[in-house]
Amino acid sequence: MNKGKNVDKVLDILCQNGYQPIPEGIRIGNLTFAFSGILVGTEHSFDLVVIVETQSNTDQMAIRRQVEALARALDMVESRRSFTLIIVGPDLNHIIVRELSNVCRILSIGTPTDSAVDKTIRAALAVLLPLDLPLATEDISSPLVMLHDRLSKSNDAEMWPIVDAALDGTDSVEQALRTWLLDQLEETS
């Protein structure tokens, strides 16, 4: 199958994140399926990922038949892998996409051409990629301390008893808020 520059980028990003490419096509039973790219998850994923390039492969019905045949073959061998179809290039007809979404997850990359191609592709592939979380540091402040700091800067010190009550739970906050509201009502009358 034909591969374009964006297909290569998708393959590179997925390979860098623990997916193993299957270069010769996937064989299930006595059937062999070939796509622009096929990968399987290894360490953190149990996905089967199929890439279809639609810029040069314009026969949408053939794409549909091939994807549905692969899904049926996976069902026949009782595969436990989740099946994801990545469309690189122009989107398929919305009716075909709806029909294919019954047998696999569909991610559409489109045809990104801007300077942030990698970023655009990574965003589209986010559900397949590990989550990047910042490392926790020791200087992370408590939300209550941060709120106290903001209140002290805004001269809303009268709210401190309500914030302090948060340490004791919802009932304490409700009681502190009730007291504050009653005080405000008495001042206005």
N, C-alpha and C positions, 0 to 999 in steps of 0.2 A: 504494500500500500504506500501511497505517496506521503511523504512527511515534509512539512514546511518548517520555517524558522521557529514559529511559535510552538509547534509540536515538540521540537527539540528542547525549547525552554521548559515546557511542561514536564517532559521526561527528566530533564536535569533537576528541576526543583523536587520532583517526587523521589528521584533516586537519592538526592542529598538528604531526604527525610525518611529513609528506611524502606522504600519500596524497591522491589527487585524487578527489572524488566525481563520480559519473555520475548526475545527478539524474533523467533521463528514462528510465532503464532501459538495459539493455545489449542491443545488436543484434548477433547473430551469424548471418551468412548472411541468411536472410529471416525469422528468428525474433527476437522481442523478449522479453526477460525482465525482469520488474519485481519488486523486493523492497523491504523496508523501507529498505534502503540498499545501495548498490553503490559500491565504491571501487577504484581501481587504484593500485598503488605507482608512484612516479615516480623519485625520485633514488636511493634506497638499496634499493629493493624492486621485485620484478617480480611481486608478488602481485595476484590478483583477490580482493577481499574482498566477500562478500555477507552482509548482515545480515537476519535473519528475526526479527520480533517475534512471540512466541507467546502473548502475553496476549490479544490480540484475534483473532489468526489461529490458530484452534484446530484446523483441519483438517490433522492431521499427515500424512495420506496425500498430500494436495495439495502440502504443503511438500516431502515426499520426492520426488514426481513432478517437481516444478519444479526442484529441485536436481539430480536425476539427469539431467533433460533438458538443463540448462545444462552439466553435466559432459560429456555425450555431444556436445553442440554444440562445446564447446571441443576435444574429441578430434578431431572431424571436421575442424576447421580447423587442426589440429595446433598448437594454442596451447602456448606454452612457459611461460605464467604458472602459478604454483602457485595453487591454489584453496582459499580458506579460508571456511568458513561460521561466522558468529557468531550464536549463538542468544541472544536477549535475551528474558527472561521464563521461564516454566516450561519445564523440560527436555522434550525430545521423548522418546517411548517408547524404552527402551534398545535394542530390536531395530531401530528405525528409525535410531537413532544409529549402531549397529554397521554397518548397511547403508550409510549415508551416509559413514561413515569410510573406505569402500573407494574413494570418488571424490573426497573432499576432506578437508582438516584441519578439525576442528570445535572451536570454542572456545565455552564456555557461560558467559554472564555471569550468568544467573539473574535474580532480581529484587531487587537490593540496595536497601535502604531506609534503612540506618543513616546516621549522620552522615558516614561515610567512603565515600560512594558513589564518588567519583572514584578514591580509592585502590583500592577493590575492583575497579572496572572496569579501571584501569591494570594491576593484578596479573593479571587474566584475559587482558588483551591483550598481556602482556609479550613473547610470542614475535614479535609484529608490530612492536614498538617498538624504536628504537635503544637500545643499552645505555648507561646513564649511568655513566661511570667517573669517580672523583674525579681531579682533577689531581694529578700527581706534584709533590711539593715537595722542596726540597733537603735538608730535615732528616729524611728517611727513614733510619732506622738499619738497619744490616746485621743480619740475623737472628742472626748469631754474636755481635755486640756486645750485642744485647738479651739473649741467653742468658747471656753473661758477667755482665751486670748482675744478672740474676735469681739466678745461682749465687752471686755475691758477697754478695747480701742474705740468702741462705738458708744460708750457711756450708757450702756444698758445693764448696769449692775443690778438693777431691780429684778432681772431675769435669773440671776445666779441661783437663788433658792430652787427654781424650777429645774435648772440644769443639774444642780447637786442632787436633787431628788431622783434623777435618772439612775444613780448608783443603787437605789433601793427598789427599783422596779416601777412598773406601770401605775400601780395604785398610788405610790408616793408622788409621782409626777402629776397625776390627776388631782390629788389633794393639794399640792403646791400651786397648781394652776387655778384651782377653785379659790383658794385663799387669795391669790393675787388678783383675780377677777373681782372678788367681793371687795377687796381694798380699793380697786379702781372705781367701782360703782359707788362706794361710800364717799370717795373724794369728789366725784362729779355731782353728787346730790346735795 
